[in-house]
Amino acid sequence: MQAQQLTELLQLIQTNAPENNGLTAAVLQLAVRSAALDTIEELRTRPSRSKEADDGSGTLSFTKKELNTMPKSFQKAFIANNKLVRYRYYNGLFQARYRRDGFNIEVASKDFETMKKKFIAKLTGEAEPHDAPLKEKRRTAKTVLFADYAKDWLSVKEQTTKPSTYKEYLRMFEVNLRPTFGHLHLSEVTRPLVQQYLFTFVEAGKHRTAEKLKLMLSCIFDMAAEDFELPSPMKKIVLPYHESKKGSALTKAEEKQLVEYCQKRHDDVASALLVLLYFGLRQSELASLNVADGFLECETSKERMGRNVTLRSIPFTPMFRKVQALVDFDAAKNVNLCKLRSAFKRLFPNHHPHELRYTYITRCKEAGVSGEVVMLWDGHSTDRDVKTSAVDRGYTDYSKEFILSEAEKVNYEL
């Protein structure tokens, strides 16, 4: 019974029976009992608080309007089965968690009402309230695509390797790796999948391609293993043993055939082929060649990015002077390498243009040129046939006269 109702009842008794004190006392006693029952009922229906409530924890209560926004399954669980949502105040944050009935919800906020809004938003699958701070989704091996992660790896390689090396990495990614693994998450790229993929190249006789792809994948997943604590699928990958075919120098008959071919052709390809034959350059070094005072200079292309550029100076030999009139150095410097390789393979199907370098080194040694001098000309840092150390060569500075005298030895008949 409310206080206003009790006052109105007493006024009614006093008006109709002002002398009846017994009736007044009886009514007051009934009113006291009614008030006590109301108090007990209020306490019984009041939401319970645990012992933790004094420490800033308790249970969330939702209005009918808030409940109507929730999924029906949650409403039933929350209302009918009395499954309450616990919250706590810890480290300056209100935190609520509900992990039952197929739900797995956990939210936190500095403000209690914001925390409630975030809980309802997650429950209904909506975005968090606009006033809640946005958090970047955590990247894991199950959420990051191989294509995206490989691009990150390539961006590092672009800054740390030579342009030609990066270009080859990019080509292998676009042609081979992206079409096969690009749509998969990192965790989905398994050892059996990679193993079978590499075996397809082995079966096609492309052993070198299989080895290069294995190396590239190993580098990518070594980094992924560190970033995501992901076991690398490359650890147990194996390839059949394959001994690469070693190139061989042209015979003197083949050398004569090449010279006669260049005499007839007399263009940029012919000029480039003769330079490769009589100076031992790599194809990639043609673009850096320069000629001065009877020497051809070039930059060694095998140097790693960031290392000092190594210039080689190679003297004209009697063999080169015999064909010098056929050579246009500017044309050789700007030759199309694909065009050069195609012409050479048509002439010598069983040889590769790089074997012209083998031929030059072989002829120099056959002519009796000092092994250390040949290494200076061809840009090799080691040679198992030369019994000397890198330190010894570093302290050896041959005179120009000695170099030219060694070059004069390279003179033979075809």
QUIGIJO-V188558 format. One record per residue. N is the residue number from 1. BURIAL is 1 if it has 24 or more other ideal C-beta (glycine too) atoms within 12 Angstrom, else 0. Layout:
# QUIGIJO-V188558
N_BURIAL, N_BURIAL
This chain:
# QUIGIJO-V188558
1_0, 2_0, 3_0, 4_0, 5_0, 6_0, 7_0, 8_0, 9_0, 10_0, 11_0, 12_0, 13_1, 14_0, 15_0, 16_0, 17_0, 18_0, 19_0, 20_0, 21_0, 22_0, 23_0, 24_0, 25_0, 26_0, 27_1, 28_0, 29_0, 30_0, 31_1, 32_0, 33_0, 34_0, 35_0, 36_0, 37_0, 38_0, 39_0, 40_0, 41_0, 42_0, 43_0, 44_0, 45_0, 46_0, 47_0, 48_0, 49_0, 50_0, 51_0, 52_0, 53_0, 54_0, 55_0, 56_0, 57_0, 58_1, 59_0, 60_1, 61_0, 62_1, 63_0, 64_0, 65_0, 66_0, 67_0, 68_0, 69_0, 70_1, 71_0, 72_0, 73_0, 74_1, 75_0, 76_0, 77_0, 78_1, 79_0, 80_0, 81_0, 82_0, 83_0, 84_0, 85_1, 86_1, 87_1, 88_1, 89_0, 90_0, 91_0, 92_0, 93_0, 94_1, 95_1, 96_1, 97_1, 98_1, 99_0, 100_0, 101_0, 102_0, 103_1, 104_0, 105_1, 106_0, 107_1, 108_1, 109_1, 110_0, 111_0, 112_1, 113_0, 114_0, 115_1, 116_1, 117_1, 118_1, 119_1, 120_1, 121_1, 122_1, 123_1, 124_0, 125_0, 126_0, 127_0, 128_1, 129_0, 130_0, 131_0, 132_0, 133_0, 134_0, 135_0, 136_0, 137_0, 138_0, 139_0, 140_0, 141_1, 142_0, 143_0, 144_1, 145_1, 146_1, 147_1, 148_1, 149_1, 150_1, 151_0, 152_0, 153_1, 154_1, 155_0, 156_0, 157_1, 158_0, 159_0, 160_0, 161_0, 162_0, 163_0, 164_0, 165_1, 166_0, 167_0, 168_0, 169_1, 170_1, 171_0, 172_1, 173_1, 174_0, 175_0, 176_1, 177_1, 178_0, 179_0, 180_1, 181_1, 182_0, 183_0, 184_1, 185_0, 186_1, 187_1, 188_0, 189_1, 190_1, 191_0, 192_0, 193_0, 194_1, 195_1, 196_0, 197_1, 198_1, 199_0, 200_0, 201_1, 202_1, 203_0, 204_0, 205_0, 206_0, 207_0, 208_0, 209_1, 210_1, 211_1, 212_1, 213_1, 214_1, 215_0, 216_1, 217_1, 218_1, 219_1, 220_1, 221_1, 222_0, 223_1, 224_1, 225_0, 226_0, 227_0, 228_0, 229_0, 230_1, 231_0, 232_1, 233_1, 234_1, 235_0, 236_0, 237_1, 238_0, 239_1, 240_0, 241_0, 242_0, 243_0, 244_0, 245_0, 246_0, 247_0, 248_0, 249_1, 250_1, 251_0, 252_0, 253_0, 254_1, 255_1, 256_0, 257_0, 258_1, 259_1, 260_0, 261_1, 262_1, 263_0, 264_0, 265_1, 266_0, 267_1, 268_1, 269_1, 270_1, 271_1, 272_1, 273_1, 274_1, 275_1, 276_1, 277_1, 278_1, 279_1, 280_1, 281_1, 282_1, 283_1, 284_1, 285_1, 286_1, 287_0, 288_1, 289_1, 290_1, 291_1, 292_0, 293_0, 294_0, 295_1, 296_1, 297_1, 298_1, 299_1, 300_1, 301_1, 302_0, 303_1, 304_0, 305_0, 306_0, 307_0, 308_0, 309_0, 310_0, 311_0, 312_1, 313_1, 314_1, 315_1, 316_1, 317_1, 318_0, 319_1, 320_1, 321_0, 322_1, 323_1, 324_0, 325_0, 326_1, 327_1, 328_1, 329_1, 330_0, 331_1, 332_1, 333_1, 334_0, 335_1, 336_0, 337_1, 338_0, 339_0, 340_1, 341_1, 342_0, 343_1, 344_1, 345_0, 346_0, 347_1, 348_1, 349_0, 350_0, 351_1, 352_1, 353_1, 354_1, 355_1, 356_1, 357_1, 358_1, 359_1, 360_1, 361_1, 362_1, 363_1, 364_1, 365_1, 366_0, 367_0, 368_0, 369_1, 370_1, 371_1, 372_1, 373_1, 374_1, 375_1, 376_1, 377_1, 378_1, 379_1, 380_1, 381_0, 382_0, 383_1, 384_0, 385_0, 386_1, 387_0, 388_0, 389_0, 390_0, 391_0, 392_0, 393_0, 394_0, 395_0, 396_0, 397_0, 398_0, 399_0, 400_0, 401_0, 402_0, 403_1, 404_0, 405_0, 406_1, 407_1, 408_0, 409_1, 410_1, 411_0, 412_0, 413_0, 414_0
